[in-house]
Every structure is written in structure tokens, then in C-alpha cells.
Amino acid sequence: EPADILQKTGLAYPHTSHCLASGEIMISCIGDGDGNAEGNGFLLLDSEFNVKGRWEKPGHSPLYGYDFWYQPRHNTMISTSWGAPKAFTQGFNLQHVADGLYGRHLHVYDWPGGEIKQTLDLGDTGLLPLEIRFLHDPAKDTGFVGSALTSNLIRFFKTQDGSWSHE
């Protein structure tokens, strides 16, 4: 129940769910109960849908959340950044983008550790990155994300030094 999730984790506005190899279910949540983007994170449920807690480590929740995808062979999970629930629940307003209520970043996490390793700023050409996917080959270290406001498709990839970049 929403009240149970909020009480146990502080999370609200669930969005993307993925079944994990452990049998757990991970769900991205876009904000807190008041619609603040600062309250986003990742909800963990057990196989019976009981709330286990949060996946990310304390202090590793970026300002905005939305979608995520993980690539275990690269020990990486990458999430996108949409906007503050208190902004988008009122209907889209371009001024809210200028006011900083929407995102333009990809957040690279250690998988399965839950710590942010890197944040990629997509700039003005990557405003409102939404759905993200790695290639469907588990050995590949590249993928794509669509940016809703700019209609750009952005490729992200692992560099030779082990960091992540985009184009």
C-alpha cells in the first residue's frame, strides 16, 4: 500500500519496475509524499511484494529520478532524471524547466552496491531524459536514452578508463 511504502522508505510516485535475479523487485520512485524530487530513490520489494526498504545507499539519491536499467556484467545501473512530481502533476509548463524543476542527467550506480559512481550532465540537448536501455547483449557496455524535451536520442557508453560518457 502507498502508506506502507511511504512510512517505511519515504518514497512515493513509483514508476519503473524490474525483477532482479535475487527474486526481489526494484521500483524507481520519483519523489517523496509531498511531491519533492529530492525524495526519489529505489524501492525494494521481496518476492511476496513486502517492502524491504530502499536499494540505494544513504546519500546516493540524485535530485531527480525516473527510469533505470542495469548491466550486471559491467557492475553498473544507470538511471534517468525527469522532474519534480509537484511540477509535472500540475501539467507540463515550460517555465518549470527554466526554474530547474526538471532534469538533464544520467546517474551511474555501482551494481549491486547502490552507490553513485558518476553523474553525466547531458546539457541543454539532453533535457528530460526518460526511457533508458542498454543493448540487449549482456556483455555490451553501451545503450540509449531518449530526451523528451529535445527529441534527441543519446548514446551512453563505457570509456577505456572505465568511466562513462555520452554523445
PASEBA-1860 file (N, C-alpha, C; in nm, 3 decimals):
! residues 167
1> EPADILQK> 0.083/-0.118/0.000/0.000/0.000/0.000/0.088/0.125/0.000 ~ 0.043/0.231/-0.066/0.122/0.355/-0.069/0.165/0.405/0.069 ~ 0.075/0.400/0.167/0.109/0.448/0.301/0.221/0.365/0.363 ~ 0.222/0.234/0.338/0.326/0.144/0.389/0.461/0.178/0.326 ~ 0.461/0.199/0.195/0.584/0.235/0.125/0.639/0.367/0.178 ~ 0.552/0.467/0.188/0.594/0.599/0.235/0.647/0.592/0.378 ~ 0.577/0.520/0.465/0.618/0.512/0.605/0.751/0.441/0.621 ~ 0.775/0.334/0.544/0.897/0.254/0.559/1.017/0.308/0.483
9> TGLAYPHT> 0.991/0.386/0.376/1.103/0.429/0.291/1.108/0.579/0.262 ~ 0.997/0.649/0.281/0.990/0.790/0.244/0.966/0.810/0.095 ~ 0.945/0.702/0.020/0.930/0.710/-0.125/0.784/0.718/-0.168 ~ 0.761/0.786/-0.281/0.628/0.795/-0.341/0.646/0.807/-0.493 ~ 0.538/0.808/-0.565/0.536/0.821/-0.711/0.617/0.709/-0.779 ~ 0.580/0.582/-0.756/0.652/0.471/-0.821/0.639/0.478/-0.973 ~ 0.747/0.437/-1.041/0.746/0.445/-1.188/0.788/0.314/-1.254 ~ 0.916/0.285/-1.260/0.968/0.171/-1.336/0.995/0.054/-1.243
17> SHCLASGE> 0.953/-0.065/-1.284/0.983/-0.184/-1.204/1.064/-0.284/-1.285 ~ 1.155/-0.351/-1.217/1.233/-0.459/-1.277/1.242/-0.573/-1.176 ~ 1.229/-0.696/-1.224/1.252/-0.814/-1.142/1.402/-0.839/-1.140 ~ 1.457/-0.863/-1.021/1.600/-0.886/-1.006/1.629/-1.036/-0.999 ~ 1.751/-1.073/-1.029/1.790/-1.214/-1.027/1.775/-1.275/-0.888 ~ 1.778/-1.190/-0.784/1.763/-1.236/-0.646/1.620/-1.276/-0.612 ~ 1.525/-1.245/-0.701/1.384/-1.267/-0.673/1.316/-1.143/-0.620 ~ 1.394/-1.041/-0.587/1.338/-0.915/-0.540/1.286/-0.833/-0.658
25> IMISCIGD> 1.209/-0.732/-0.627/1.156/-0.640/-0.727/1.207/-0.501/-0.690 ~ 1.260/-0.431/-0.788/1.309/-0.295/-0.765/1.223/-0.200/-0.845 ~ 1.178/-0.092/-0.781/1.091/0.007/-0.844/1.149/0.145/-0.821 ~ 1.167/0.221/-0.930/1.211/0.359/-0.914/1.092/0.441/-0.865 ~ 1.120/0.533/-0.775/1.018/0.624/-0.724/1.067/0.766/-0.749 ~ 0.977/0.851/-0.793/1.016/0.981/-0.847/1.018/1.092/-0.742 ~ 0.964/1.069/-0.624/0.963/1.176/-0.525/0.920/1.127/-0.388 ~ 0.900/1.224/-0.299/0.851/1.192/-0.166/0.701/1.218/-0.160
33> GDGNAEGN> 0.642/1.201/-0.045/0.498/1.217/-0.030/0.447/1.357/-0.057 ~ 0.536/1.455/-0.050/0.497/1.594/-0.077/0.524/1.635/-0.221 ~ 0.573/1.542/-0.303/0.600/1.573/-0.444/0.733/1.638/-0.469 ~ 0.823/1.631/-0.372/0.957/1.688/-0.390/1.047/1.588/-0.461 ~ 1.122/1.636/-0.556/1.213/1.549/-0.631/1.324/1.494/-0.542 ~ 1.363/1.567/-0.440/1.471/1.523/-0.352/1.440/1.390/-0.285 ~ 1.314/1.350/-0.282/1.275/1.228/-0.215/1.278/1.105/-0.302 ~ 1.334/1.114/-0.422/1.332/0.998/-0.512/1.430/0.891/-0.467
41> GFLLLDSE> 1.414/0.772/-0.522/1.504/0.661/-0.491/1.447/0.532/-0.547 ~ 1.494/0.420/-0.493/1.459/0.289/-0.546/1.404/0.200/-0.435 ~ 1.281/0.158/-0.454/1.211/0.073/-0.360/1.245/-0.073/-0.386 ~ 1.273/-0.149/-0.280/1.296/-0.293/-0.291/1.180/-0.367/-0.226 ~ 1.122/-0.460/-0.303/1.017/-0.548/-0.252/1.068/-0.690/-0.256 ~ 1.021/-0.774/-0.164/1.057/-0.915/-0.173/0.964/-0.983/-0.273 ~ 0.981/-1.111/-0.294/0.903/-1.183/-0.395/0.755/-1.192/-0.361 ~ 0.718/-1.159/-0.237/0.577/-1.157/-0.195/0.522/-1.014/-0.194
49> FNVKGRWE> 0.599/-0.919/-0.248/0.562/-0.778/-0.257/0.562/-0.706/-0.122 ~ 0.636/-0.757/-0.026/0.654/-0.688/0.101/0.766/-0.587/0.088 ~ 0.751/-0.472/0.151/0.853/-0.367/0.145/0.976/-0.411/0.224 ~ 1.090/-0.415/0.154/1.217/-0.447/0.220/1.294/-0.321/0.258 ~ 1.273/-0.214/0.181/1.344/-0.090/0.208/1.387/-0.024/0.078 ~ 1.494/0.053/0.088/1.548/0.123/-0.028/1.670/0.048/-0.080 ~ 1.690/0.055/-0.213/1.805/-0.011/-0.273/1.931/0.074/-0.262 ~ 1.921/0.202/-0.293/2.041/0.287/-0.296/2.091/0.312/-0.154
57> KPGHSPLY> 2.221/0.332/-0.143/2.282/0.362/-0.015/2.242/0.503/0.030 ~ 2.236/0.528/0.160/2.205/0.664/0.207/2.301/0.766/0.147 ~ 2.245/0.878/0.104/2.326/0.983/0.043/2.350/0.963/-0.106 ~ 2.291/0.860/-0.164/2.313/0.829/-0.306/2.184/0.837/-0.387 ~ 2.098/0.932/-0.350/1.977/0.958/-0.427/1.997/1.092/-0.498 ~ 1.999/1.091/-0.632/2.016/1.218/-0.703/1.889/1.302/-0.694 ~ 1.897/1.425/-0.742/1.785/1.517/-0.730/1.660/1.466/-0.801 ~ 1.674/1.410/-0.921/1.558/1.364/-0.996/1.571/1.216/-1.030
65> GYDFWYQP> 1.459/1.148/-1.040/1.458/1.009/-1.078/1.356/0.985/-1.187 ~ 1.361/0.866/-1.246/1.261/0.825/-1.343/1.281/0.678/-1.377 ~ 1.354/0.649/-1.484/1.372/0.514/-1.533/1.511/0.464/-1.495 ~ 1.532/0.332/-1.506/1.666/0.277/-1.481/1.681/0.146/-1.556 ~ 1.807/0.109/-1.577/1.841/-0.018/-1.639/1.976/-0.060/-1.584 ~ 1.994/-0.189/-1.566/2.121/-0.236/-1.511/2.188/-0.336/-1.605 ~ 2.319/-0.342/-1.595/2.401/-0.432/-1.675/2.499/-0.501/-1.579 ~ 2.458/-0.615/-1.520/2.538/-0.680/-1.416/2.681/-0.713/-1.457
73> RHNTMIST> 2.704/-0.749/-1.582/2.840/-0.785/-1.623/2.934/-0.664/-1.622 ~ 2.877/-0.546/-1.612/2.959/-0.424/-1.601/2.942/-0.359/-1.465 ~ 2.877/-0.432/-1.372/2.856/-0.383/-1.235/2.799/-0.241/-1.234 ~ 2.701/-0.217/-1.321/2.650/-0.082/-1.341/2.498/-0.080/-1.354 ~ 2.439/0.023/-1.295/2.299/0.057/-1.317/2.299/0.207/-1.348 ~ 2.220/0.246/-1.449/2.211/0.387/-1.486/2.065/0.430/-1.477 ~ 2.043/0.545/-1.413/1.907/0.598/-1.401/1.898/0.733/-1.471 ~ 1.775/0.770/-1.506/1.749/0.897/-1.572/1.686/0.996/-1.475
81> SWGAPKAF> 1.667/1.119/-1.521/1.616/1.225/-1.434/1.507/1.304/-1.505 ~ 1.383/1.285/-1.462/1.271/1.354/-1.525/1.241/1.485/-1.454 ~ 1.161/1.482/-1.350/1.124/1.608/-1.286/1.060/1.589/-1.151 ~ 1.031/1.702/-1.088/0.967/1.703/-0.957/0.818/1.672/-0.972 ~ 0.766/1.576/-0.895/0.623/1.545/-0.906/0.533/1.666/-0.887 ~ 0.571/1.757/-0.797/0.484/1.874/-0.776/0.481/1.965/-0.899 ~ 0.573/1.948/-0.991/0.569/2.023/-1.117/0.487/1.947/-1.220 ~ 0.524/1.822/-1.250/0.458/1.753/-1.362/0.315/1.709/-1.331
89> TQGFNLQH> 0.277/1.698/-1.203/0.138/1.662/-1.172/0.043/1.779/-1.198 ~ 0.097/1.897/-1.219/0.015/2.015/-1.248/0.001/2.036/-1.399 ~ 0.061/1.947/-1.478/0.063/1.965/-1.623/0.196/2.029/-1.662 ~ 0.244/1.996/-1.780/0.376/2.045/-1.821/0.374/2.195/-1.844 ~ 0.472/2.262/-1.786/0.488/2.406/-1.800/0.635/2.431/-1.833 ~ 0.662/2.486/-1.951/0.800/2.508/-1.994/0.877/2.595/-1.895 ~ 0.810/2.683/-1.825/0.878/2.768/-1.726/0.939/2.683/-1.615 ~ 0.876/2.570/-1.584/0.929/2.483/-1.479/1.066/2.425/-1.518
97> VADGLYGR> 1.090/2.409/-1.647/1.222/2.363/-1.694/1.324/2.471/-1.662 ~ 1.292/2.595/-1.698/1.382/2.709/-1.670/1.402/2.726/-1.519 ~ 1.300/2.692/-1.441/1.309/2.706/-1.295/1.387/2.593/-1.230 ~ 1.432/2.496/-1.310/1.512/2.386/-1.256/1.431/2.274/-1.193 ~ 1.305/2.258/-1.232/1.222/2.153/-1.176/1.224/2.025/-1.260 ~ 1.310/2.022/-1.362/1.326/1.904/-1.447/1.474/1.874/-1.464 ~ 1.505/1.749/-1.497/1.643/1.704/-1.503/1.703/1.695/-1.642 ~ 1.835/1.669/-1.641/1.912/1.651/-1.765/2.036/1.566/-1.740
105> HLHVYDWP> 2.024/1.473/-1.646/2.139/1.392/-1.606/2.109/1.243/-1.614 ~ 2.217/1.167/-1.631/2.216/1.023/-1.611/2.301/0.997/-1.488 ~ 2.256/0.905/-1.403/2.327/0.873/-1.280/2.376/0.729/-1.289 ~ 2.506/0.712/-1.277/2.570/0.582/-1.290/2.597/0.527/-1.150 ~ 2.536/0.412/-1.121/2.549/0.348/-0.990/2.636/0.224/-0.999 ~ 2.700/0.193/-0.887/2.763/0.062/-0.869/2.650/-0.040/-0.856 ~ 2.660/-0.149/-0.932/2.560/-0.256/-0.923/2.628/-0.380/-0.869 ~ 2.580/-0.438/-0.766/2.456/-0.408/-0.696/2.472/-0.321/-0.573
113> GGEIKQTL> 2.585/-0.252/-0.560/2.617/-0.179/-0.438/2.529/-0.061/-0.402 ~ 2.471/0.007/-0.501/2.380/0.117/-0.471/2.444/0.251/-0.445 ~ 2.570/0.267/-0.485/2.638/0.396/-0.468/2.657/0.463/-0.603 ~ 2.630/0.594/-0.609/2.652/0.668/-0.734/2.802/0.679/-0.758 ~ 2.843/0.637/-0.877/2.984/0.645/-0.916/3.010/0.768/-1.002 ~ 2.908/0.811/-1.078/2.929/0.918/-1.174/2.794/0.977/-1.214 ~ 2.793/1.106/-1.244/2.674/1.172/-1.297/2.713/1.234/-1.430 ~ 2.634/1.204/-1.534/2.659/1.259/-1.667/2.560/1.371/-1.693
121> DLGDTGLL> 2.611/1.492/-1.715/2.527/1.607/-1.749/2.506/1.606/-1.900 ~ 2.382/1.588/-1.942/2.350/1.582/-2.085/2.335/1.720/-2.148 ~ 2.341/1.824/-2.067/2.331/1.960/-2.119/2.192/1.992/-2.170 ~ 2.180/2.106/-2.235/2.051/2.150/-2.287/1.998/2.060/-2.398 ~ 2.086/1.986/-2.465/2.039/1.896/-2.571/1.987/1.764/-2.515 ~ 1.999/1.744/-2.385/1.953/1.621/-2.323/1.847/1.644/-2.217 ~ 1.773/1.753/-2.228/1.672/1.784/-2.128/1.561/1.680/-2.123 ~ 1.527/1.641/-2.001/1.424/1.545/-1.969/1.453/1.406/-2.025
129> PLEIRFLH> 1.566/1.345/-1.987/1.593/1.208/-2.031/1.495/1.112/-1.964 ~ 1.431/1.032/-2.046/1.328/0.943/-1.992/1.369/0.797/-2.000 ~ 1.319/0.724/-2.098/1.343/0.579/-2.104/1.488/0.548/-2.142 ~ 1.548/0.458/-2.065/1.688/0.422/-2.087/1.700/0.270/-2.104 ~ 1.785/0.229/-2.197/1.806/0.085/-2.219/1.951/0.060/-2.259 ~ 2.010/-0.043/-2.199/2.135/-0.097/-2.250/2.099/-0.182/-2.371 ~ 2.198/-0.209/-2.456/2.177/-0.304/-2.564/2.141/-0.439/-2.501 ~ 2.068/-0.522/-2.571/2.020/-0.647/-2.513/2.123/-0.759/-2.515
137> DPAKDTGF> 2.247/-0.726/-2.534/2.358/-0.820/-2.521/2.421/-0.791/-2.384 ~ 2.415/-0.884/-2.289/2.463/-0.856/-2.154/2.612/-0.824/-2.144 ~ 2.687/-0.848/-2.251/2.829/-0.814/-2.249/2.855/-0.671/-2.297 ~ 2.756/-0.608/-2.359/2.775/-0.474/-2.415/2.773/-0.367/-2.306 ~ 2.851/-0.264/-2.328/2.862/-0.154/-2.233/2.814/-0.023/-2.295 ~ 2.706/-0.032/-2.369/2.651/0.087/-2.433/2.498/0.076/-2.436 ~ 2.435/0.190/-2.449/2.290/0.193/-2.456/2.241/0.329/-2.502 ~ 2.111/0.349/-2.491/2.049/0.471/-2.542/1.945/0.523/-2.445
145> VGSALTSN> 1.925/0.654/-2.449/1.820/0.720/-2.372/1.758/0.828/-2.460 ~ 1.628/0.842/-2.453/1.558/0.946/-2.527/1.532/1.065/-2.436 ~ 1.559/1.185/-2.488/1.533/1.308/-2.413/1.404/1.371/-2.465 ~ 1.305/1.378/-2.378/1.170/1.415/-2.418/1.159/1.558/-2.469 ~ 1.223/1.653/-2.405/1.203/1.792/-2.445/1.274/1.826/-2.575 ~ 1.390/1.765/-2.597/1.468/1.798/-2.716/1.450/1.697/-2.829 ~ 1.384/1.587/-2.803/1.363/1.480/-2.902/1.495/1.422/-2.952 ~ 1.597/1.427/-2.870/1.727/1.370/-2.906/1.741/1.229/-2.849
153> LIRFFKTQ> 1.811/1.147/-2.924/1.848/1.014/-2.879/1.996/1.021/-2.843 ~ 2.027/0.984/-2.721/2.164/0.996/-2.671/2.220/0.857/-2.644 ~ 2.340/0.834/-2.693/2.409/0.707/-2.668/2.501/0.727/-2.548 ~ 2.496/0.635/-2.454/2.592/0.636/-2.343/2.679/0.512/-2.357 ~ 2.801/0.520/-2.306/2.896/0.410/-2.325/3.007/0.419/-2.220 ~ 3.072/0.305/-2.200/3.186/0.296/-2.109/3.311/0.331/-2.186 ~ 3.396/0.412/-2.128/3.521/0.453/-2.193/3.634/0.356/-2.155 ~ 3.748/0.374/-2.219/3.862/0.285/-2.193/3.911/0.293/-2.049
161> DGSWSHE> 3.893/0.409/-1.984/3.939/0.421/-1.846/3.837/0.371/-1.743 ~ 3.723/0.317/-1.792/3.622/0.262/-1.702/3.513/0.360/-1.660 ~ 3.529/0.486/-1.699/3.422/0.583/-1.669/3.316/0.576/-1.780 ~ 3.212/0.655/-1.767/3.104/0.655/-1.864/3.095/0.791/-1.930 ~ 3.055/0.789/-2.059/3.041/0.913/-2.134/2.915/0.902/-2.219 ~ 2.887/1.007/-2.299/2.768/1.008/-2.383/2.794/1.092/-2.506 ~ 2.709/1.069/-2.610/2.711/1.153/-2.730/2.573/1.153/-2.790
END
